[in-house]
Amino acid sequence: AGYFFTDNLAAGLSIGFNYYNSTSKVYLTTGTLAQQTKSVTPALSIAPFVRYYFTGNETLRFYGQVKGGMVFTVSDKNETTGYNSSGIATSKYIKNSPQKPRSTFGDALVGINYFLSKNIALNSSIGYSYNEFKATQSTTCTNLLTNVSTAGSESGSKLISGSVSWNTGFTIILNRI
């Protein structure tokens, strides 16, 4: 949601919810299940933005936009079960995140709005996005045959990435001046 402060300048806030749920399986060449991993990660995101519209007409407007924000992981569950060649579960790895993973991001883009009416436009943009992900985790391994658990050491990771993206969609303006 955004607000026009002048005819050319809008600022606002994007709020999002992401839900990642995955199950992956690895099989031996014999077709026997060797490993299964289940992951569930819900997350919330918040990102303020500023958009400046360059001079144009009532139908076609070019703009530049910058946005930055954070993604906060609500919970991070990851469980991997290992199987022997007979398909019997022999080990279970559980990933714990003492500090919830989070990422910061920012993007800068240029785009164009083609106004279908005063308040609705088709939108297309191209831009560069930056993302930095940080996580701290520890694992616990349980031998399912002996029911003995071993705690692993805590480790941290940091991933930095950048990408160029092309976006299309609709822009809905509620308070156009």
C-alpha positions as CSV (number, residue, x, y, z in Angstrom):
1,A,0.0,0.0,0.0
2,G,1.3,3.5,-0.8
3,Y,0.3,7.1,-0.6
4,F,0.9,9.9,-3.2
5,F,2.5,12.9,-1.5
6,T,2.6,14.8,-4.8
7,D,1.5,13.9,-8.3
8,N,4.9,12.3,-9.0
9,L,6.0,10.9,-5.6
10,A,4.5,7.9,-3.8
11,A,5.8,6.1,-0.7
12,G,4.4,3.1,1.1
13,L,4.9,-0.3,2.8
14,S,4.7,-3.8,1.4
15,I,3.8,-6.5,3.9
16,G,4.0,-10.2,3.0
17,F,3.6,-13.7,4.2
18,N,5.6,-16.6,2.8
19,Y,5.0,-20.3,3.5
20,Y,7.5,-23.0,2.3
21,N,6.5,-26.6,2.8
22,S,8.6,-29.3,1.1
23,T,9.2,-33.0,1.1
24,S,12.1,-34.5,-0.9
25,K,13.0,-38.1,-1.4
26,V,16.3,-39.8,-2.6
27,Y,16.1,-43.3,-3.9
28,L,18.8,-45.9,-4.5
29,T,19.2,-47.4,-8.0
30,T,17.2,-50.4,-6.7
31,G,14.2,-48.1,-6.1
32,T,14.6,-48.3,-2.3
33,L,14.1,-45.1,-0.4
34,A,17.5,-43.9,0.9
35,Q,16.6,-40.5,2.4
36,Q,13.6,-38.2,3.0
37,T,13.7,-34.6,4.1
38,K,10.7,-32.5,5.3
39,S,10.9,-28.8,5.7
40,V,8.3,-26.2,6.9
41,T,9.2,-22.5,7.0
42,P,6.7,-19.7,7.4
43,A,8.0,-16.2,7.2
44,L,6.8,-12.5,7.4
45,S,8.2,-9.7,5.3
46,I,8.1,-5.9,5.6
47,A,9.5,-3.5,3.1
48,P,9.0,0.3,2.7
49,F,9.3,1.7,-0.8
50,V,9.5,5.1,-2.6
51,R,8.4,5.5,-6.2
52,Y,9.0,8.6,-8.4
53,Y,6.9,9.1,-11.6
54,F,8.7,11.0,-14.3
55,T,6.8,13.5,-16.5
56,G,4.4,11.7,-18.8
57,N,0.8,11.9,-19.9
58,E,-2.4,10.6,-18.3
59,T,-2.0,7.2,-20.1
60,L,1.8,6.4,-20.0
61,R,4.1,7.1,-17.0
62,F,7.7,6.0,-16.5
63,Y,9.0,5.6,-12.9
64,G,11.9,4.7,-10.7
65,Q,11.5,2.8,-7.4
66,V,13.7,1.8,-4.5
67,K,12.6,-0.7,-1.8
68,G,14.3,-2.4,1.1
69,G,13.2,-4.6,3.9
70,M,13.5,-7.7,6.0
71,V,12.1,-11.3,6.0
72,F,11.5,-12.7,9.5
73,T,11.3,-16.5,9.8
74,V,8.5,-17.5,12.2
75,S,9.7,-21.1,12.6
76,D,12.2,-23.3,10.8
77,K,11.6,-27.0,10.9
78,N,13.8,-29.4,8.9
79,E,13.9,-33.2,9.5
80,T,15.9,-35.7,7.5
81,T,15.4,-39.5,7.9
82,G,18.0,-41.9,6.5
83,Y,17.2,-45.5,5.4
84,N,19.3,-48.5,4.9
85,S,19.3,-50.6,1.7
86,S,16.4,-52.6,3.1
87,G,14.3,-49.5,3.4
88,I,14.4,-49.4,7.2
89,A,14.8,-46.0,8.9
90,T,18.2,-45.9,10.6
91,S,18.9,-42.3,11.4
92,K,17.1,-39.0,11.9
93,Y,18.6,-35.5,11.7
94,I,16.7,-32.6,13.1
95,K,17.8,-29.1,12.3
96,N,17.2,-26.5,15.1
97,S,17.6,-22.8,14.6
98,P,18.3,-21.1,18.0
99,Q,18.2,-17.8,16.2
100,K,15.5,-17.7,13.5
101,P,16.9,-17.2,10.0
102,R,16.4,-13.8,8.5
103,S,17.2,-11.9,5.4
104,T,17.5,-8.3,4.3
105,F,16.8,-7.2,0.8
106,G,16.7,-4.2,-1.4
107,D,15.9,-3.5,-5.0
108,A,16.1,-0.6,-7.5
109,L,14.0,-0.7,-10.6
110,V,12.7,1.4,-13.5
111,G,9.3,0.7,-15.0
112,I,6.3,2.0,-16.9
113,N,2.6,2.2,-16.0
114,Y,0.0,2.1,-18.8
115,F,-3.1,3.6,-17.2
116,L,-6.4,1.8,-18.2
117,S,-8.3,4.3,-16.1
118,K,-7.4,7.1,-13.6
119,N,-6.6,4.5,-10.9
120,I,-5.7,1.2,-12.6
121,A,-2.6,0.6,-14.7
122,L,-0.8,-2.3,-16.3
123,N,2.7,-2.3,-14.9
124,S,6.1,-3.6,-16.2
125,S,9.5,-3.0,-14.7
126,I,13.1,-4.2,-14.7
127,G,15.5,-3.9,-11.9
128,Y,18.3,-5.3,-9.7
129,S,17.6,-7.1,-6.4
130,Y,20.1,-7.7,-3.5
131,N,19.5,-10.3,-0.8
132,E,21.5,-11.2,2.3
133,F,20.5,-14.3,4.3
134,K,21.8,-15.2,7.7
135,A,21.1,-18.3,9.8
136,T,22.4,-20.1,12.8
137,Q,21.6,-23.7,13.3
138,S,22.5,-26.9,15.2
139,T,21.6,-30.5,14.4
140,T,20.7,-33.5,16.5
141,C,21.3,-37.0,15.1
142,T,19.4,-40.0,16.4
143,N,20.3,-43.5,15.6
144,L,16.9,-45.1,15.3
145,L,18.2,-48.6,15.8
146,T,19.8,-47.9,19.2
147,N,17.7,-44.8,20.0
148,V,20.9,-42.9,20.9
149,S,21.0,-39.1,20.1
150,T,24.0,-37.0,19.5
151,A,23.9,-33.2,19.5
152,G,25.9,-31.5,16.7
153,S,27.8,-28.3,16.9
154,E,26.2,-24.9,16.2
155,S,27.1,-23.4,12.9
156,G,26.2,-20.2,11.1
157,S,25.9,-19.3,7.5
158,K,25.5,-16.2,5.4
159,L,24.5,-16.0,1.8
160,I,24.6,-12.9,-0.4
161,S,23.0,-12.9,-3.8
162,G,22.0,-10.4,-6.5
163,S,19.7,-10.8,-9.5
164,V,18.1,-8.9,-12.3
165,S,14.3,-9.3,-12.6
166,W,11.5,-8.4,-14.9
167,N,8.1,-7.9,-13.4
168,T,4.6,-7.4,-14.8
169,G,1.3,-6.8,-13.1
170,F,-1.3,-4.3,-12.1
171,T,-1.0,-1.1,-10.2
172,I,-4.1,0.1,-8.3
173,I,-4.0,3.7,-7.0
174,L,-6.5,4.6,-4.3
175,N,-5.7,8.4,-3.9
176,R,-4.4,9.7,-7.1
177,I,-4.1,13.5,-7.0
